[in-house]
């Protein structure tokens, strides 16, 4: 999917329906001269509802739909007939979508399951008909309730991709090449920074018909947590990944420094990201001979599982999938 089609942030106006008014009505039958009140209740106004859809992975369909307007409830009628409810307006969103109040930035809802539905802007209640106000003192009430007004509010929908593994690295670290090598995804690949402008998802096949989902996140640069480069726009996608795969190319000048910067950007954005299980992959190792490989190992960061891989020559890709699978299925205490 092209960059122009990947939309992960939209702002829209949500307006629920007004409730219908209760009816003022009295029974009129041939042999019942004083039949009493029989005004029915008004119908509820339509809700604005958010529903999860696992077949969607972008908010593109909402990009130009700035106003979501639910139907109004109908008024009640005589003979205790209630008014029809207003039509609900349903917004389908990808899994991983967060709905925020545009003014307060408060999280109002979070969609993580297919067909999960949350009423985000409730419709107004219908008014009670005059039948409900009959008392021993007032047996012919000539009043009824009006329907409650609907609500109007501005909302922000923000998508955070759901994936098992998130690829974290500087531009040109080989993330897209790895994804295309071990999954059916075909991200754009080129030898220049920020080739990847949108996240790409790929399903990686494992043994016995098992699989996991890998997300190629656009490259991070120093200062990304402060908005530099693609900045905060895509750092949020890493929050929903179960584990992280740090990727550093073999032609980097200082592996430990690059690893430190990557961890620092994640920590500055959200310190909880460092609590995720993670491993380190040294990419493009087809450029190294055995002697260079041994020298490289001496400069690796301590305390993190590290693998040397090459997507071009398929070196250690099976071992990488084994390490990822073990990490995804390790007990919580071991992560």
C-alpha positions as CSV (number, residue, x, y, z in Angstrom):
1,X,0.0,0.0,0.0
2,X,1.3,3.4,-1.0
3,X,2.2,6.1,1.6
4,X,-0.8,8.2,0.4
5,X,-3.2,5.3,1.3
6,X,-1.9,4.7,4.8
7,X,-3.8,7.0,7.1
8,X,-3.3,6.4,10.9
9,X,-4.7,9.7,12.3
10,X,-8.0,11.4,11.5
11,X,-10.1,14.1,13.2
12,X,-13.8,14.1,12.8
13,X,-17.1,15.5,14.3
14,X,-19.4,13.0,15.9
15,X,-23.1,14.0,16.3
16,X,-25.6,11.7,17.9
17,X,-29.4,11.9,17.2
18,X,-31.9,13.8,19.2
19,X,-34.5,11.8,21.1
20,X,-38.1,11.9,19.9
21,X,-40.7,13.8,22.0
22,X,-43.4,12.0,24.0
23,X,-46.9,12.2,22.8
24,X,-49.9,14.0,24.4
25,X,-52.9,11.9,23.5
26,X,-56.1,10.6,25.0
27,X,-58.2,7.5,24.2
28,X,-61.1,8.2,22.0
29,X,-63.5,5.3,21.8
30,X,-67.2,5.2,21.2
31,X,-68.2,3.9,24.6
32,X,-65.3,5.3,26.6
33,X,-66.0,9.0,26.9
34,X,-63.1,9.6,29.3
35,X,-60.5,7.1,28.2
36,X,-57.5,8.8,29.8
37,X,-54.1,9.5,28.5
38,X,-52.4,7.1,26.0
39,X,-49.5,9.1,24.6
40,X,-46.5,6.9,23.7
41,X,-42.9,7.6,24.4
42,X,-40.5,9.1,21.9
43,X,-37.8,7.0,20.3
44,X,-34.1,7.1,21.3
45,X,-31.8,9.2,19.1
46,X,-29.2,7.3,17.1
47,X,-25.8,6.4,18.7
48,X,-22.5,6.9,17.0
49,X,-20.8,3.5,17.4
50,X,-17.2,2.4,16.7
51,X,-16.8,-1.2,15.5
52,X,-13.6,-3.2,15.1
53,X,-12.9,-4.7,11.7
54,X,-9.9,-7.1,11.3
55,X,-10.0,-6.6,7.5
56,X,-9.0,-2.9,7.8
57,X,-5.5,-1.7,8.6
58,X,-5.8,2.0,7.8
59,X,-8.2,4.9,8.5
60,X,-8.2,5.9,4.8
61,X,-11.9,5.4,4.5
62,X,-12.5,8.2,7.1
63,X,-10.0,10.7,5.7
64,X,-12.6,12.8,3.9
65,X,-15.6,11.9,6.1
66,X,-15.4,14.8,8.6
67,X,-18.9,14.6,10.0
68,X,-20.6,11.5,11.4
69,X,-24.3,12.2,12.0
70,X,-26.7,9.7,13.5
71,X,-30.5,9.7,13.0
72,X,-33.0,11.4,15.2
73,X,-35.7,9.5,17.2
74,X,-39.3,9.8,16.1
75,X,-42.0,11.2,18.3
76,X,-44.4,9.0,20.2
77,X,-48.0,8.5,19.0
78,X,-51.5,7.8,20.4
79,X,-52.6,4.4,21.6
80,X,-49.3,4.1,23.5
81,X,-47.3,3.7,20.4
82,X,-43.6,4.5,20.8
83,X,-41.6,6.4,18.2
84,X,-39.0,4.6,16.2
85,X,-35.4,4.9,17.3
86,X,-33.0,7.0,15.3
87,X,-30.6,5.2,13.0
88,X,-27.3,4.4,14.6
89,X,-24.2,5.4,12.7
90,X,-21.4,2.8,12.8
91,X,-17.8,3.7,12.1
92,X,-15.7,0.6,11.2
93,X,-12.0,0.9,12.3
94,X,-8.9,-1.3,12.2
95,X,-7.9,-3.2,15.3
96,X,-5.6,-1.1,17.4
97,X,-7.6,2.1,17.0
98,X,-7.7,4.5,19.9
99,X,-10.5,7.2,20.1
100,X,-9.6,10.4,21.9
101,X,-11.5,13.5,22.9
102,X,-10.1,16.2,20.6
103,X,-10.2,18.9,23.2
104,X,-8.9,17.1,26.3
105,X,-6.9,14.3,24.6
106,X,-8.6,11.8,27.0
107,X,-8.8,8.3,25.7
108,X,-12.4,7.5,25.3
109,X,-12.2,4.0,23.8
110,X,-9.8,1.4,22.4
111,X,-10.7,-1.2,19.8
112,X,-8.7,-4.5,19.9
113,X,-11.1,-7.2,18.8
114,X,-13.0,-8.0,15.6
115,X,-16.7,-6.9,15.8
116,X,-16.1,-5.2,19.1
117,X,-18.6,-2.3,19.4
118,X,-18.4,0.7,21.7
119,X,-21.0,3.5,21.8
120,X,-18.8,6.6,21.5
121,X,-21.4,9.3,21.3
122,X,-24.8,8.2,22.8
123,X,-28.0,9.4,21.4
124,X,-30.5,11.4,23.4
125,X,-33.2,9.6,25.3
126,X,-36.8,9.8,24.0
127,X,-39.3,11.8,26.0
128,X,-42.1,10.1,28.0
129,X,-45.6,10.3,26.7
130,X,-48.4,11.7,28.9
131,X,-49.5,8.2,29.8
132,X,-46.5,8.1,32.2
133,X,-47.7,11.1,34.2
134,X,-51.2,10.0,35.2
135,X,-51.8,10.2,38.9
136,X,-54.8,9.9,41.3
137,X,-54.7,13.7,41.5
138,X,-54.1,14.4,37.8
139,X,-55.8,11.8,35.7
140,X,-55.6,13.8,32.4
141,X,-52.1,15.2,32.2
142,X,-51.8,17.5,29.2
143,X,-48.1,17.5,29.0
144,X,-45.3,15.1,27.9
145,X,-41.5,15.2,27.9
146,X,-39.5,16.5,25.0
147,X,-36.7,14.2,23.8
148,X,-33.2,14.8,25.0
149,X,-30.8,16.6,22.6
150,X,-28.1,14.6,20.9
151,X,-24.4,15.3,21.5
152,X,-21.8,16.8,19.2
153,X,-18.1,16.4,19.8
154,X,-14.8,16.3,18.0
155,X,-12.9,13.1,18.2
156,X,-9.4,12.0,17.1
157,X,-9.0,8.4,15.9
158,X,-5.4,7.2,16.1
159,X,-4.2,3.8,14.8
160,X,-1.5,1.8,16.6
161,X,-0.7,-1.3,14.6
162,X,-1.1,-4.7,16.3
163,X,1.8,-6.9,15.5
164,X,3.8,-9.6,17.3
165,X,7.3,-8.2,16.4
166,X,8.3,-4.6,15.7
167,X,11.4,-3.9,13.7
168,X,13.4,-1.0,15.3
169,X,16.4,0.6,13.6
170,X,17.8,3.6,11.8
171,X,17.0,4.2,8.1
172,X,18.7,1.7,5.8
173,X,19.2,-0.9,8.6
174,X,17.7,-3.6,6.3
175,X,14.2,-3.8,8.0
176,X,12.2,-3.8,4.7
177,X,14.6,-6.3,3.1
178,X,14.2,-8.7,6.1
179,X,10.4,-8.4,6.0
180,X,10.4,-9.2,2.2
181,X,12.7,-12.1,2.8
182,X,10.8,-14.0,5.4
183,X,7.2,-13.0,4.6
184,X,4.9,-12.3,1.6
185,X,5.0,-8.6,2.2
186,X,6.6,-6.5,-0.5
187,X,7.6,-3.1,0.9
188,X,9.5,-0.6,-1.2
189,X,13.2,-1.2,-1.0
190,X,15.9,1.3,-2.1
191,X,19.4,2.4,-1.0
192,X,18.4,5.7,0.5
193,X,17.1,6.9,3.9
194,X,13.4,6.9,4.6
195,X,12.5,4.6,1.8
196,X,9.8,3.2,4.1
197,X,7.3,6.0,4.8
198,X,4.5,3.9,6.2
199,X,4.5,0.8,8.5
200,X,4.3,-2.5,6.6
201,X,2.9,-5.8,8.0
202,X,4.0,-9.2,7.0
203,X,2.9,-12.7,8.2
204,X,6.0,-14.9,8.9
205,X,5.4,-18.6,8.5
206,X,6.9,-20.9,11.2
207,X,6.9,-24.6,11.7
208,X,3.7,-26.7,12.0
209,X,1.5,-24.1,10.3
210,X,2.2,-21.5,13.0
211,X,3.0,-17.9,12.2
212,X,3.6,-14.5,13.7
213,X,3.1,-10.9,12.4
214,X,6.0,-8.6,11.9
215,X,5.8,-4.8,11.5
216,X,8.4,-2.8,9.6
217,X,8.3,0.6,11.2
218,X,9.8,3.6,9.4
219,X,13.4,4.3,10.4
220,X,14.1,6.1,13.7
221,X,16.7,8.9,13.9
222,X,18.2,10.6,16.9
223,X,15.6,13.1,18.2
224,X,12.6,11.1,16.9
225,X,10.9,11.3,20.3
226,X,11.0,15.1,19.9
227,X,9.4,15.0,16.5
228,X,12.5,14.9,14.3
229,X,12.4,12.9,11.1
230,X,9.1,10.9,11.0
231,X,9.2,11.3,14.8
232,X,6.1,10.7,16.9
233,X,4.1,9.8,13.8
234,X,5.3,6.2,13.9
235,X,6.9,5.6,17.3
236,X,3.4,5.0,18.6
237,X,3.1,1.8,16.4
238,X,5.8,0.2,18.5
239,X,3.7,0.4,21.6
240,X,1.4,-2.4,20.4
241,X,4.1,-4.9,19.5
242,X,4.6,-7.9,21.8
243,X,8.4,-7.8,21.3
244,X,11.0,-5.7,19.5
245,X,13.8,-6.7,17.1
246,X,16.5,-4.1,17.1
247,X,18.4,-4.0,13.8
248,X,21.9,-2.5,13.2
249,X,23.8,-3.0,10.0
250,X,27.2,-4.5,9.9
251,X,28.7,-1.3,8.3
252,X,27.9,0.9,11.3
253,X,30.8,2.7,12.9
254,X,29.7,2.1,16.6
255,X,27.3,-0.7,17.3
256,X,27.0,0.1,21.0
257,X,26.3,3.8,20.4
258,X,23.7,3.1,17.8
259,X,22.0,0.6,20.1
260,X,22.1,3.2,22.9
261,X,20.5,5.9,20.8
262,X,17.7,3.6,19.6
263,X,16.9,2.6,23.2
264,X,17.2,6.2,24.3
265,X,14.6,7.3,21.8
266,X,12.2,4.6,22.8
267,X,12.7,5.4,26.5
268,X,12.1,9.1,25.9
269,X,8.9,8.4,24.0
270,X,7.6,5.7,26.5
271,X,9.8,4.1,29.2
272,X,7.6,1.0,29.2
273,X,8.8,0.1,25.7
274,X,12.1,-1.0,27.3
275,X,10.2,-3.6,29.4
276,X,9.3,-5.5,26.2
277,X,11.3,-8.6,25.3
278,X,13.8,-7.7,22.6
279,X,16.7,-9.2,20.6
280,X,19.4,-7.6,18.5
281,X,20.1,-8.5,14.9
282,X,23.3,-7.4,13.1
283,X,22.2,-7.1,9.4
284,X,24.1,-7.2,6.1
285,X,26.7,-9.6,7.5
286,X,27.4,-10.8,4.0
287,X,29.8,-7.9,3.9
288,X,31.9,-9.4,6.8
289,X,34.5,-12.1,6.5
290,X,35.3,-14.4,9.5
291,X,38.1,-12.2,10.9
292,X,35.9,-9.1,10.7
293,X,33.0,-11.0,12.3
294,X,35.2,-11.9,15.3
295,X,36.3,-8.3,15.7
296,X,32.6,-7.2,15.5
297,X,31.6,-9.5,18.3
298,X,33.9,-7.8,20.7
299,X,32.0,-4.6,20.4
300,X,28.5,-5.9,20.9
301,X,26.2,-4.5,23.7
302,X,26.1,-6.7,26.8
303,X,23.0,-8.4,28.2
304,X,21.1,-8.7,24.9
305,X,20.7,-11.8,22.7
306,X,22.4,-11.0,19.4
307,X,22.2,-12.7,16.0
308,X,24.2,-12.1,12.8
309,X,21.9,-12.3,9.8
310,X,21.9,-11.5,6.1
311,X,18.6,-11.2,4.2
312,X,20.5,-11.4,0.9
313,X,22.2,-14.7,1.6
314,X,19.5,-16.0,4.0
315,X,22.2,-16.4,6.7
316,X,20.7,-17.3,10.1
317,X,17.1,-16.3,9.2
318,X,15.8,-19.6,10.5
319,X,17.7,-19.1,13.7
320,X,16.2,-15.6,13.9
321,X,12.7,-17.0,13.5
322,X,13.4,-19.5,16.3
323,X,14.6,-16.7,18.6
324,X,11.5,-14.6,17.9
325,X,9.1,-17.5,18.4
326,X,10.8,-18.4,21.7
327,X,10.6,-14.8,22.8
328,X,6.9,-14.5,21.9
329,X,6.1,-17.6,23.8
330,X,8.4,-17.2,26.8
331,X,6.8,-17.0,30.3
332,X,6.3,-13.5,31.4
333,X,9.0,-13.8,34.1
334,X,11.5,-14.7,31.5
335,X,10.8,-11.8,29.2
